[in-house]
Amino acid sequence: MGIVNITPDSFSDGGRSTAASIAHCRTLLDEGADLLDLGGESTRPGSLPVSLEEELARVLPVLDVALTLGCPVSVDTNKPEVMRAVLERGADIINDIQALQSPGAVDAVASHPECGVCLMHMRGDPATMQQLPHYDDVLGEVADFLGERMRVLQSRGVAADRIVLDPGIGFGKSVAHNVDLLRRQRELLALGRPLLAGWSRKSTLGTLTGRGVSERQSASVAAALAAVHLGARIVRVHDVAATVDALKVWEAAGLLHG
Ligand code: HH2
């Protein structure tokens, strides 16, 4: 999953215009992305929400072109109004870091007969989530949350086979929590749904390597490989070419579905 941030303030790659974002969609597909994830609101720690109008103005013009490029398109949003607007235009997947907890979000997805949805775990919200997050058992608490959200969606008519689950790396978690979620990631497969993992350029990789955000490509590729090895079916990445190359070698070595 190639990341297309259409924001001025994303933590590693903000600042692209509409035209540059469209060009970026094409580049990521040329590099081997299987699907695109468009986002019009940064969710980095400390980020502030954007208005509905602003988010729509950022996302819709890029979405309209992305939908002509022949790949599934996901939209990263927590606003039900944005969900409805993008689904009407043909978006394939809603990727919600709040796991459809905003009022009206489940209905927006349920009223669409086919779209996929990614439910992500987050503790708190982006403005406050890194203020000393505490868990007794991070894997268990993330699994319980994702299982409960999946039950809510199913009770509202969203079939389980439309759902992908994501532990939410860096969202209300310390470095130790994120590492624990990676090491024990396979345990989340017990929930019975494909896993998506988003490690790309995140600060835990900076802590592990001592690298600044622009120098985390190798660490991001390694994290993506580890996540795939430990059961993830989708990796959400900025550096598509490097990740695809690494996965090709991984596959040749017989490790891809190990
Ligand atoms: N991470 C980010 C945003 N959306 N969605 C899912 N499902 N999983 C993730 O790990 C995830 C996500 C944050 O990364 P990025 O989009 O690069 O940054 P920003 O939020 O600053 O735009």
py3Dmol code that shows the C-alpha trace and the ligand (Angstrom):
import py3Dmol

protein = """\
ATOM      1  CA  MET A   1       0.000   0.000   0.000  1.00  0.00           C
ATOM      2  CA  GLY A   2       1.652   3.221  -1.195  1.00  0.00           C
ATOM      3  CA  ILE A   3       1.076   6.303   0.962  1.00  0.00           C
ATOM      4  CA  VAL A   4      -0.112   9.498  -0.722  1.00  0.00           C
ATOM      5  CA  ASN A   5      -0.278  12.265   1.863  1.00  0.00           C
ATOM      6  CA  ILE A   6      -2.097  15.311   0.462  1.00  0.00           C
ATOM      7  CA  THR A   7      -1.286  17.479   3.445  1.00  0.00           C
ATOM      8  CA  PRO A   8       0.976  20.410   4.275  1.00  0.00           C
ATOM      9  CA  ASP A   9       2.097  18.853   7.573  1.00  0.00           C
ATOM     10  CA  SER A  10       2.566  15.069   7.392  1.00  0.00           C
ATOM     11  CA  PHE A  11       5.481  13.989   9.553  1.00  0.00           C
ATOM     12  CA  SER A  12       7.729  12.824   6.717  1.00  0.00           C
ATOM     13  CA  ASP A  13       6.404  13.960   3.359  1.00  0.00           C
ATOM     14  CA  GLY A  14       3.888  16.809   3.640  1.00  0.00           C
ATOM     15  CA  GLY A  15       3.612  19.709   1.218  1.00  0.00           C
ATOM     16  CA  ARG A  16       2.581  18.165  -2.102  1.00  0.00           C
ATOM     17  CA  SER A  17       0.190  20.100  -4.344  1.00  0.00           C
ATOM     18  CA  THR A  18      -2.754  18.385  -6.049  1.00  0.00           C
ATOM     19  CA  ALA A  19      -0.755  17.935  -9.246  1.00  0.00           C
ATOM     20  CA  ALA A  20       2.266  16.613  -7.376  1.00  0.00           C
ATOM     21  CA  SER A  21       0.057  14.205  -5.418  1.00  0.00           C
ATOM     22  CA  ILE A  22      -1.407  12.846  -8.648  1.00  0.00           C
ATOM     23  CA  ALA A  23       2.085  12.428 -10.077  1.00  0.00           C
ATOM     24  CA  HIS A  24       3.068  10.670  -6.867  1.00  0.00           C
ATOM     25  CA  CYS A  25       0.185   8.182  -7.312  1.00  0.00           C
ATOM     26  CA  ARG A  26       1.569   7.280 -10.742  1.00  0.00           C
ATOM     27  CA  THR A  27       5.114   6.984  -9.411  1.00  0.00           C
ATOM     28  CA  LEU A  28       4.095   4.646  -6.598  1.00  0.00           C
ATOM     29  CA  LEU A  29       2.210   2.394  -9.031  1.00  0.00           C
ATOM     30  CA  ASP A  30       5.199   2.359 -11.398  1.00  0.00           C
ATOM     31  CA  GLU A  31       7.305   1.317  -8.420  1.00  0.00           C
ATOM     32  CA  GLY A  32       5.048  -1.659  -7.782  1.00  0.00           C
ATOM     33  CA  ALA A  33       2.382  -0.569  -5.299  1.00  0.00           C
ATOM     34  CA  ASP A  34      -0.728  -2.776  -5.371  1.00  0.00           C
ATOM     35  CA  LEU A  35      -2.976  -0.129  -3.858  1.00  0.00           C
ATOM     36  CA  LEU A  36      -2.866   3.539  -2.904  1.00  0.00           C
ATOM     37  CA  ASP A  37      -3.865   5.152   0.381  1.00  0.00           C
ATOM     38  CA  LEU A  38      -4.839   8.832   0.024  1.00  0.00           C
ATOM     39  CA  GLY A  39      -4.916  10.986   3.138  1.00  0.00           C
ATOM     40  CA  GLY A  40      -5.965  14.624   3.510  1.00  0.00           C
ATOM     41  CA  GLU A  41      -5.292  15.016   7.236  1.00  0.00           C
ATOM     42  CA  SER A  42      -2.038  14.407   9.067  1.00  0.00           C
ATOM     43  CA  THR A  43      -2.321  12.211  12.136  1.00  0.00           C
ATOM     44  CA  ARG A  44       1.241  12.611  13.365  1.00  0.00           C
ATOM     45  CA  PRO A  45       1.601  13.058  17.136  1.00  0.00           C
ATOM     46  CA  GLY A  46       0.497  16.574  18.058  1.00  0.00           C
ATOM     47  CA  SER A  47      -1.300  17.242  14.762  1.00  0.00           C
ATOM     48  CA  LEU A  48      -4.517  19.240  14.758  1.00  0.00           C
ATOM     49  CA  PRO A  49      -7.714  18.287  12.910  1.00  0.00           C
ATOM     50  CA  VAL A  50      -8.565  19.887   9.552  1.00  0.00           C
ATOM     51  CA  SER A  51     -12.061  21.033   8.554  1.00  0.00           C
ATOM     52  CA  LEU A  52     -14.354  18.863   6.453  1.00  0.00           C
ATOM     53  CA  GLU A  53     -14.208  21.351   3.565  1.00  0.00           C
ATOM     54  CA  GLU A  54     -10.422  21.434   3.584  1.00  0.00           C
ATOM     55  CA  GLU A  55     -10.081  17.655   3.720  1.00  0.00           C
ATOM     56  CA  LEU A  56     -12.523  17.197   0.824  1.00  0.00           C
ATOM     57  CA  ALA A  57     -10.747  19.878  -1.221  1.00  0.00           C
ATOM     58  CA  ARG A  58      -7.448  18.049  -0.721  1.00  0.00           C
ATOM     59  CA  VAL A  59      -8.651  14.487  -1.326  1.00  0.00           C
ATOM     60  CA  LEU A  60     -11.350  14.563  -4.015  1.00  0.00           C
ATOM     61  CA  PRO A  61      -9.333  15.932  -6.982  1.00  0.00           C
ATOM     62  CA  VAL A  62      -6.570  13.383  -6.366  1.00  0.00           C
ATOM     63  CA  LEU A  63      -9.069  10.586  -5.796  1.00  0.00           C
ATOM     64  CA  ASP A  64     -10.826  11.259  -9.094  1.00  0.00           C
ATOM     65  CA  VAL A  65      -7.594  10.676 -10.995  1.00  0.00           C
ATOM     66  CA  ALA A  66      -6.334   7.835  -8.773  1.00  0.00           C
ATOM     67  CA  LEU A  67      -9.537   5.923  -9.538  1.00  0.00           C
ATOM     68  CA  THR A  68      -8.605   5.883 -13.230  1.00  0.00           C
ATOM     69  CA  LEU A  69      -5.184   4.304 -12.639  1.00  0.00           C
ATOM     70  CA  GLY A  70      -6.364   0.697 -12.395  1.00  0.00           C
ATOM     71  CA  CYS A  71      -5.603  -0.090  -8.750  1.00  0.00           C
ATOM     72  CA  PRO A  72      -7.748  -0.209  -5.628  1.00  0.00           C
ATOM     73  CA  VAL A  73      -7.806   3.141  -3.833  1.00  0.00           C
ATOM     74  CA  SER A  74      -8.111   3.559  -0.089  1.00  0.00           C
ATOM     75  CA  VAL A  75      -8.906   6.833   1.661  1.00  0.00           C
ATOM     76  CA  ASP A  76      -7.453   7.508   5.115  1.00  0.00           C
ATOM     77  CA  THR A  77     -10.107   9.463   7.002  1.00  0.00           C
ATOM     78  CA  ASN A  78     -12.100   9.437  10.220  1.00  0.00           C
ATOM     79  CA  LYS A  79     -14.879  11.763   9.027  1.00  0.00           C
ATOM     80  CA  PRO A  80     -18.157  10.059   8.030  1.00  0.00           C
ATOM     81  CA  GLU A  81     -18.910  12.856   5.545  1.00  0.00           C
ATOM     82  CA  VAL A  82     -15.591  12.254   3.790  1.00  0.00           C
ATOM     83  CA  MET A  83     -16.262   8.501   3.817  1.00  0.00           C
ATOM     84  CA  ARG A  84     -19.632   9.015   2.139  1.00  0.00           C
ATOM     85  CA  ALA A  85     -18.234  11.417  -0.447  1.00  0.00           C
ATOM     86  CA  VAL A  86     -15.320   9.200  -1.448  1.00  0.00           C
ATOM     87  CA  LEU A  87     -17.392   6.018  -1.527  1.00  0.00           C
ATOM     88  CA  GLU A  88     -19.919   7.723  -3.803  1.00  0.00           C
ATOM     89  CA  ARG A  89     -17.077   8.555  -6.175  1.00  0.00           C
ATOM     90  CA  GLY A  90     -15.835   4.978  -6.196  1.00  0.00           C
ATOM     91  CA  ALA A  91     -13.179   4.631  -3.486  1.00  0.00           C
ATOM     92  CA  ASP A  92     -12.552   0.965  -2.693  1.00  0.00           C
ATOM     93  CA  ILE A  93     -11.424   1.047   0.940  1.00  0.00           C
ATOM     94  CA  ILE A  94     -11.921   3.269   3.988  1.00  0.00           C
ATOM     95  CA  ASN A  95      -8.839   3.347   6.218  1.00  0.00           C
ATOM     96  CA  ASP A  96      -9.816   4.791   9.584  1.00  0.00           C
ATOM     97  CA  ILE A  97      -7.276   5.280  12.363  1.00  0.00           C
ATOM     98  CA  GLN A  98     -10.276   5.607  14.714  1.00  0.00           C
ATOM     99  CA  ALA A  99     -11.767   2.278  13.630  1.00  0.00           C
ATOM    100  CA  LEU A 100     -15.102   3.892  12.627  1.00  0.00           C
ATOM    101  CA  GLN A 101     -15.825   5.205  16.137  1.00  0.00           C
ATOM    102  CA  SER A 102     -17.020   8.652  14.956  1.00  0.00           C
ATOM    103  CA  PRO A 103     -20.822   8.893  15.011  1.00  0.00           C
ATOM    104  CA  GLY A 104     -22.121   7.931  11.563  1.00  0.00           C
ATOM    105  CA  ALA A 105     -18.902   6.254  10.413  1.00  0.00           C
ATOM    106  CA  VAL A 106     -20.165   2.667  10.678  1.00  0.00           C
ATOM    107  CA  ASP A 107     -23.324   3.648   8.792  1.00  0.00           C
ATOM    108  CA  ALA A 108     -21.271   5.303   6.039  1.00  0.00           C
ATOM    109  CA  VAL A 109     -19.399   2.048   5.457  1.00  0.00           C
ATOM    110  CA  ALA A 110     -22.373  -0.257   6.097  1.00  0.00           C
ATOM    111  CA  SER A 111     -24.535   1.567   3.564  1.00  0.00           C
ATOM    112  CA  HIS A 112     -21.983   0.805   0.873  1.00  0.00           C
ATOM    113  CA  PRO A 113     -22.405  -2.814  -0.215  1.00  0.00           C
ATOM    114  CA  GLU A 114     -18.835  -3.732  -1.079  1.00  0.00           C
ATOM    115  CA  CYS A 115     -16.117  -1.393   0.129  1.00  0.00           C
ATOM    116  CA  GLY A 116     -13.321  -2.698   2.293  1.00  0.00           C
ATOM    117  CA  VAL A 117     -12.412  -1.164   5.631  1.00  0.00           C
ATOM    118  CA  CYS A 118      -9.244  -1.016   7.695  1.00  0.00           C
ATOM    119  CA  LEU A 119      -9.868  -0.788  11.436  1.00  0.00           C
ATOM    120  CA  MET A 120      -6.841   0.577  13.296  1.00  0.00           C
ATOM    121  CA  HIS A 121      -6.147   0.656  17.018  1.00  0.00           C
ATOM    122  CA  MET A 122      -5.309   4.015  18.590  1.00  0.00           C
ATOM    123  CA  ARG A 123      -5.177   5.048  22.255  1.00  0.00           C
ATOM    124  CA  GLY A 124      -6.377   8.651  22.688  1.00  0.00           C
ATOM    125  CA  ASP A 125      -6.169  11.044  19.735  1.00  0.00           C
ATOM    126  CA  PRO A 126      -3.245  12.413  17.693  1.00  0.00           C
ATOM    127  CA  ALA A 127      -3.067  15.607  19.775  1.00  0.00           C
ATOM    128  CA  THR A 128      -2.428  13.727  23.033  1.00  0.00           C
ATOM    129  CA  MET A 129      -1.702  10.090  22.215  1.00  0.00           C
ATOM    130  CA  GLN A 130       2.000  10.080  23.046  1.00  0.00           C
ATOM    131  CA  GLN A 131       1.537  11.402  26.594  1.00  0.00           C
ATOM    132  CA  LEU A 132       2.735   8.380  28.567  1.00  0.00           C
ATOM    133  CA  PRO A 133       0.542   5.661  27.073  1.00  0.00           C
ATOM    134  CA  HIS A 134       0.029   2.767  29.518  1.00  0.00           C
ATOM    135  CA  TYR A 135      -1.043  -0.812  28.886  1.00  0.00           C
ATOM    136  CA  ASP A 136      -0.981  -3.861  31.169  1.00  0.00           C
ATOM    137  CA  ASP A 137      -0.811  -6.086  28.080  1.00  0.00           C
ATOM    138  CA  VAL A 138      -0.525  -4.128  24.848  1.00  0.00           C
ATOM    139  CA  LEU A 139      -1.135  -7.089  22.521  1.00  0.00           C
ATOM    140  CA  GLY A 140      -4.157  -8.291  24.485  1.00  0.00           C
ATOM    141  CA  GLU A 141      -5.685  -4.820  24.736  1.00  0.00           C
ATOM    142  CA  VAL A 142      -5.177  -4.096  21.025  1.00  0.00           C
ATOM    143  CA  ALA A 143      -6.660  -7.496  20.115  1.00  0.00           C
ATOM    144  CA  ASP A 144      -9.671  -6.967  22.411  1.00  0.00           C
ATOM    145  CA  PHE A 145     -10.333  -3.552  20.884  1.00  0.00           C
ATOM    146  CA  LEU A 146     -10.060  -4.754  17.285  1.00  0.00           C
ATOM    147  CA  GLY A 147     -12.231  -7.795  18.028  1.00  0.00           C
ATOM    148  CA  GLU A 148     -14.891  -5.587  19.616  1.00  0.00           C
ATOM    149  CA  ARG A 149     -14.878  -3.123  16.706  1.00  0.00           C
ATOM    150  CA  MET A 150     -15.199  -6.010  14.283  1.00  0.00           C
ATOM    151  CA  ARG A 151     -18.222  -7.325  16.228  1.00  0.00           C
ATOM    152  CA  VAL A 152     -19.843  -3.868  16.124  1.00  0.00           C
ATOM    153  CA  LEU A 153     -19.376  -3.662  12.350  1.00  0.00           C
ATOM    154  CA  GLN A 154     -20.712  -7.156  11.792  1.00  0.00           C
ATOM    155  CA  SER A 155     -23.777  -6.420  13.949  1.00  0.00           C
ATOM    156  CA  ARG A 156     -24.447  -3.435  11.653  1.00  0.00           C
ATOM    157  CA  GLY A 157     -24.215  -5.488   8.476  1.00  0.00           C
ATOM    158  CA  VAL A 158     -20.551  -5.185   7.461  1.00  0.00           C
ATOM    159  CA  ALA A 159     -19.414  -8.710   6.597  1.00  0.00           C
ATOM    160  CA  ALA A 160     -16.177  -9.844   8.217  1.00  0.00           C
ATOM    161  CA  ASP A 161     -14.569 -10.471   4.834  1.00  0.00           C
ATOM    162  CA  ARG A 162     -14.644  -6.706   4.159  1.00  0.00           C
ATOM    163  CA  ILE A 163     -12.447  -5.985   7.185  1.00  0.00           C
ATOM    164  CA  VAL A 164      -8.659  -5.669   7.611  1.00  0.00           C
ATOM    165  CA  LEU A 165      -7.110  -5.050  11.041  1.00  0.00           C
ATOM    166  CA  ASP A 166      -4.158  -2.861  12.032  1.00  0.00           C
ATOM    167  CA  PRO A 167      -2.419  -2.653  15.450  1.00  0.00           C
ATOM    168  CA  GLY A 168      -1.740   1.070  14.876  1.00  0.00           C
ATOM    169  CA  ILE A 169       2.031   1.373  15.224  1.00  0.00           C
ATOM    170  CA  GLY A 170       2.905   4.682  16.903  1.00  0.00           C
ATOM    171  CA  PHE A 171      -0.653   5.619  17.813  1.00  0.00           C
ATOM    172  CA  GLY A 172      -0.684   5.954  21.600  1.00  0.00           C
ATOM    173  CA  LYS A 173       2.190   3.504  22.097  1.00  0.00           C
ATOM    174  CA  SER A 174       5.737   3.721  23.420  1.00  0.00           C
ATOM    175  CA  VAL A 175       8.723   2.250  21.571  1.00  0.00           C
ATOM    176  CA  ALA A 176       8.493  -0.849  23.777  1.00  0.00           C
ATOM    177  CA  HIS A 177       4.770  -1.222  22.997  1.00  0.00           C
ATOM    178  CA  ASN A 178       5.388  -0.982  19.244  1.00  0.00           C
ATOM    179  CA  VAL A 179       8.221  -3.517  19.383  1.00  0.00           C
ATOM    180  CA  ASP A 180       6.070  -5.852  21.464  1.00  0.00           C
ATOM    181  CA  LEU A 181       3.273  -5.563  18.894  1.00  0.00           C
ATOM    182  CA  LEU A 182       5.707  -6.538  16.140  1.00  0.00           C
ATOM    183  CA  ARG A 183       7.227  -9.471  18.014  1.00  0.00           C
ATOM    184  CA  ARG A 184       3.803 -10.831  18.946  1.00  0.00           C
ATOM    185  CA  GLN A 185       2.030  -9.742  15.758  1.00  0.00           C
ATOM    186  CA  ARG A 186       1.143 -13.332  14.798  1.00  0.00           C
ATOM    187  CA  GLU A 187      -1.160 -13.515  17.832  1.00  0.00           C
ATOM    188  CA  LEU A 188      -3.432 -10.981  16.125  1.00  0.00           C
ATOM    189  CA  LEU A 189      -4.066 -13.501  13.345  1.00  0.00           C
ATOM    190  CA  ALA A 190      -6.332 -15.295  15.825  1.00  0.00           C
ATOM    191  CA  LEU A 191      -8.876 -12.543  15.062  1.00  0.00           C
ATOM    192  CA  GLY A 192      -9.287 -14.228  11.690  1.00  0.00           C
ATOM    193  CA  ARG A 193      -8.719 -11.239   9.420  1.00  0.00           C
ATOM    194  CA  PRO A 194      -5.787 -10.008   7.297  1.00  0.00           C
ATOM    195  CA  LEU A 195      -3.404  -7.641   9.068  1.00  0.00           C
ATOM    196  CA  LEU A 196      -2.123  -4.297   7.797  1.00  0.00           C
ATOM    197  CA  ALA A 197       1.069  -2.875   9.324  1.00  0.00           C
ATOM    198  CA  GLY A 198       2.270   0.730   9.094  1.00  0.00           C
ATOM    199  CA  TRP A 199       5.866   1.133  10.266  1.00  0.00           C
ATOM    200  CA  SER A 200       7.106   3.407   7.501  1.00  0.00           C
ATOM    201  CA  ARG A 201       9.504   6.113   8.776  1.00  0.00           C
ATOM    202  CA  LYS A 202       7.910   6.083  12.245  1.00  0.00           C
ATOM    203  CA  SER A 203       9.664   7.405  15.306  1.00  0.00           C
ATOM    204  CA  THR A 204      10.138   3.994  16.891  1.00  0.00           C
ATOM    205  CA  LEU A 205      12.449   3.233  13.951  1.00  0.00           C
ATOM    206  CA  GLY A 206      14.245   6.491  14.692  1.00  0.00           C
ATOM    207  CA  THR A 207      14.763   5.390  18.292  1.00  0.00           C
ATOM    208  CA  LEU A 208      15.968   1.936  17.271  1.00  0.00           C
ATOM    209  CA  THR A 209      18.465   3.287  14.712  1.00  0.00           C
ATOM    210  CA  GLY A 210      19.289   6.822  15.856  1.00  0.00           C
ATOM    211  CA  ARG A 211      18.163   8.102  12.431  1.00  0.00           C
ATOM    212  CA  GLY A 212      16.188  11.231  11.557  1.00  0.00           C
ATOM    213  CA  VAL A 213      12.933  10.933   9.659  1.00  0.00           C
ATOM    214  CA  SER A 214      14.534  11.346   6.226  1.00  0.00           C
ATOM    215  CA  GLU A 215      17.057   8.556   6.912  1.00  0.00           C
ATOM    216  CA  ARG A 216      14.726   5.743   7.905  1.00  0.00           C
ATOM    217  CA  GLN A 217      14.270   3.940   4.586  1.00  0.00           C
ATOM    218  CA  SER A 218      16.387   0.894   5.470  1.00  0.00           C
ATOM    219  CA  ALA A 219      14.748   0.607   8.871  1.00  0.00           C
ATOM    220  CA  SER A 220      11.314   0.956   7.260  1.00  0.00           C
ATOM    221  CA  VAL A 221      12.033  -1.786   4.732  1.00  0.00           C
ATOM    222  CA  ALA A 222      13.316  -4.067   7.486  1.00  0.00           C
ATOM    223  CA  ALA A 223      10.204  -3.403   9.558  1.00  0.00           C
ATOM    224  CA  ALA A 224       7.964  -4.099   6.564  1.00  0.00           C
ATOM    225  CA  LEU A 225       9.716  -7.421   5.921  1.00  0.00           C
ATOM    226  CA  ALA A 226       9.478  -8.355   9.588  1.00  0.00           C
ATOM    227  CA  ALA A 227       5.777  -7.472   9.608  1.00  0.00           C
ATOM    228  CA  VAL A 228       5.124  -9.558   6.495  1.00  0.00           C
ATOM    229  CA  HIS A 229       7.138 -12.441   7.922  1.00  0.00           C
ATOM    230  CA  LEU A 230       5.070 -12.244  11.092  1.00  0.00           C
ATOM    231  CA  GLY A 231       1.772 -12.377   9.254  1.00  0.00           C
ATOM    232  CA  ALA A 232       0.901  -8.966   7.763  1.00  0.00           C
ATOM    233  CA  ARG A 233      -0.752  -9.114   4.332  1.00  0.00           C
ATOM    234  CA  ILE A 234      -0.574  -5.378   3.615  1.00  0.00           C
ATOM    235  CA  VAL A 235       2.285  -3.009   4.453  1.00  0.00           C
ATOM    236  CA  ARG A 236       1.572   0.732   4.310  1.00  0.00           C
ATOM    237  CA  VAL A 237       4.781   2.374   3.060  1.00  0.00           C
ATOM    238  CA  HIS A 238       6.231   5.599   1.666  1.00  0.00           C
ATOM    239  CA  ASP A 239       9.204   3.924  -0.054  1.00  0.00           C
ATOM    240  CA  VAL A 240       7.432   1.567  -2.417  1.00  0.00           C
ATOM    241  CA  ALA A 241      10.321   0.709  -4.774  1.00  0.00           C
ATOM    242  CA  ALA A 242      12.664  -0.294  -1.967  1.00  0.00           C
ATOM    243  CA  THR A 243       9.968  -2.304  -0.215  1.00  0.00           C
ATOM    244  CA  VAL A 244       8.917  -4.118  -3.385  1.00  0.00           C
ATOM    245  CA  ASP A 245      12.554  -5.014  -4.165  1.00  0.00           C
ATOM    246  CA  ALA A 246      13.021  -6.395  -0.675  1.00  0.00           C
ATOM    247  CA  LEU A 247       9.802  -8.401  -0.885  1.00  0.00           C
ATOM    248  CA  LYS A 248      10.875  -9.893  -4.241  1.00  0.00           C
ATOM    249  CA  VAL A 249      14.070 -11.195  -2.666  1.00  0.00           C
ATOM    250  CA  TRP A 250      12.116 -12.375   0.366  1.00  0.00           C
ATOM    251  CA  GLU A 251       9.783 -14.266  -1.943  1.00  0.00           C
ATOM    252  CA  ALA A 252      12.669 -15.815  -3.924  1.00  0.00           C
ATOM    253  CA  ALA A 253      14.097 -17.044  -0.641  1.00  0.00           C
ATOM    254  CA  GLY A 254      10.799 -18.776   0.071  1.00  0.00           C
ATOM    255  CA  LEU A 255      10.087 -16.567   3.076  1.00  0.00           C
ATOM    256  CA  LEU A 256       7.109 -14.590   1.804  1.00  0.00           C
ATOM    257  CA  HIS A 257       4.441 -16.902   3.088  1.00  0.00           C
ATOM    258  CA  GLY A 258       6.524 -18.396   5.878  1.00  0.00           C
TER     259      GLY A 258
END
"""
ligand_1 = """\
22
HH2
N -0.184 5.626 9.970
C -0.348 6.905 9.599
C -1.536 7.307 8.962
N -2.513 6.410 8.681
N -3.326 4.204 8.720
C -3.171 2.916 9.068
N -4.126 2.021 8.785
N -2.047 2.478 9.716
C -1.022 3.325 10.034
O -0.024 2.876 10.649
C -1.160 4.707 9.690
C -2.345 5.113 9.025
C 0.718 7.907 9.887
O 1.664 7.972 8.843
P 1.696 9.061 7.659
O 0.460 8.970 6.835
O 2.959 8.917 6.919
O 1.804 10.442 8.382
P 0.791 11.611 8.667
O -0.303 11.056 9.525
O 1.609 12.653 9.383
O 0.236 12.102 7.355
"""
view = py3Dmol.view(width=600, height=400)
view.addModel(protein, "pdb")
view.setStyle({"model": 0}, {"cartoon": {"style": "trace"}})
view.addModel(ligand_1, "xyz")
view.setStyle({"model": 1}, {"stick": {}})
view.zoomTo()
view.show()
